[in-house]
Amino acid sequence: MPDEAMPRPRSGLRRLRRRIRPFFTRPLVWLVVTIVPPLYLLYMRFVWATSRIERGGYDVLHREVAAHDGMVALLWHEEVFSVAYGYGWNGLRAHTLASPGDAGEVITRLLHKCGHVAFRGGSTTSRSRRREGILDDLIELMRTRPHVVLGLTVDGSKGPAYRMKSGGIVVASASGKPVALIRMWYRRGLRLNTWDRTGIPLPFNRIRFSYRGPFLAPKDPADRAALHAFHLQMEDELIELTAESYDALGLPRPPNLVKRTPEERRLAEGEPSA
């Protein structure tokens, strides 16, 4: 038999695996979607019940949301584990994004259980997974629905960490809603081995909320220079807010929690918006 004929059985095995995989993955996804959200709620309720909570300026934030009939709230992706429960506990019922795919389904179910509204179509570098027109949908939402808080993790879903994408800025500018920078962190936690080192709070903790804003985005979303300058200003402000939270909790700052160099600021103008 010629050497080039040898790979055929392996190719057939690959096709067979692709065909039978859905019969195993779909029940597994259903099991995860069913079990994970209630377990998450139980764990987070225990964490909150055993911890000291510092609400910071969130009474002011709620008043500002009412005064401006909505807000675009920006935060870092490292909070993604605790954001659903923590911000819901603090009365911030947000609209937000969840990625397509199985993981996004789990996150969507979890967000709904915590009182939030999730859109499927979070940011990604894979065009096949991006839902076209998501920014237009979010702008329309902010223009037409009263008292909406749109919460976005601005360095997700692929990073780099502590580098803000401009999608939230575009939505704020086009909808006429102000920007709020929000932060929730804790004294004791685990860090996952992910690109953003996602944090998981532990029980018997000190949990601190903080807030800056509101900031008014440029009114003309077509003014790229003004939008770019505002984008970098918001990134700097959120980095400062994050640094303050680490300092207040007596924690070392992550080494990559630094503002952009002049060269990075120049290159940032070409970054994707969502």
Secondary structure, 3 states (H helix, E strand, C coil): CCHHHCCHHHHHHHHHHHHHHHHHHHHHHHHHHHHHHHHHHHHHHHHHHCCEEECCCHHHHHHHHHHHCEEEEEECHHHHHHHHHHHHHCCCCEEEEECCCHHHHHHHHHHHHCCCEEEECCCCCCHHHCCCCHHHHHHHHHHHCCCEEEEEECCCCCCCCCCCCCHHHHHHHHHCCCEEEEEEEECCEEECCCCCCCEEECCCCEEEEEEEEEECCCCCCCCHHHHHHHHHHHHHHHHHHHHHHHHHCCCCCCCCCCCCCHHHHHHHHHCCCC
